[in-house]
Amino acid sequence: MISALNLAYRVREARSWVKVRAIAILLLAALFLVLVSGHAVNWLGAELRLTLEVVALWKALQWPLAILLFFLSYALVYYFGPDLEHRRWHWITPGSMVGLFLWLAATVGL
């Protein structure tokens, strides 16, 4: 993904191998967080024996928080991925919107 973003921005990778791998791990962690957040909270709720009110609150906030985490992970990818000198933070990009709609369609489809 980092190589593809560097190619899209027409920049050469000048960061050290260690720094690129650290960024890759950060990006993977952000994407992993989006994928497992629902399962992790369900497990945590069962382990902590949360009340029905807390579970209901989580169910109400689950999708808005998942969408926020999704946009955060995309923003991190587009911010840290390419080796740019001047970076700009974008919470929402056209690519993240397409990714969000595909993710929601796949989730509803399953």
N, C-alpha and C positions, 0 to 999 in steps of 0.2 A: 504494500500500500504506500509506503514511504517512497519507494522508487517510482511508482506510478504518479504520485503527486509531484515529485521533483521533475519528472518528464512533462507533466501537464503545465507546470509553471516555468519550464525551460531553464532550470537551474541545475548545477552540478552539486553533488553531495560533497561538502567540505568538512562535515563533522566527523569526529573520531568514531571508530567502530563501536566502542563502548557506549558513547553517547547515543548513537543511532539505535543500538539494542535496548538501552534504557528507555528511550522514547517509545520503541515498539512495545515493550512490556507495559508501559503506562497506557498506551492506546488499547492493547489487548485487555488490560484490567478494566478500562472504562467500558468497553463493549461487553465484557463478561459480566460486569455489574448489572447491565441492562437485562441480560439473558437470565440471570439467576436471582434477581431481586425478589420476584414473587415467591419462588421456592424457599429462599432463605428466610423470608418473613413468616411463611407458613410453618417452617421448622422451628423458628424462634418462638412463635406464638404457642406451639405445642409444648416446647420445652419449658417455657416460663408460665404455662397455664394461664394465659391471658383471659380476661373476662369477655363476655359477649359484646359489651360496649366497645372495647378496644378492637376486637375483631371486626365489628361493624364499621368503626372509624377507618380501619385499615382498608376494608373493602371499598369504602367511599373514596379514599385517597389513592388507591392502588394505580388506577389508570392515569390520573394526572401526574403522579410521581414517576410512573414508568415513561411517560412521554417526555417529561422534563429530563430524566436520566438519558433518554435516547438522544435528545437534542444536545445535551452536555457532551455525550460521547462523540457525536459527530463534530461538534465545535472543537473538541480537543484534537481529533484527527486532523481537521483542516488547519488548525493553528500550529500544532507541533510537527505535523508530518513533513511538509516540504521545508527544505533548508533555505528559508527566505531571510533576508536581512531586515526588512521592515514588515512586520506581521500586523494583521488587523483581526480583531476578534469579531466573529459573527455568530450569534446564537442560532439563527435560522438561515439556512441557505437553500437554494433550489434542490440541491442533491439530498439534503437532509429531509426535505419535505417528501420527495419521491421515496426515499428510504423508509420514512415513517409510514406512508400509505401502503407500501409493499409489506412492511412488517405487520401493520394492522390487518391487512387483507389475509395474510398468511395465518395470523392468529385466529381470526374469525373463521377462516376456512377450515382450520383444524378443529 
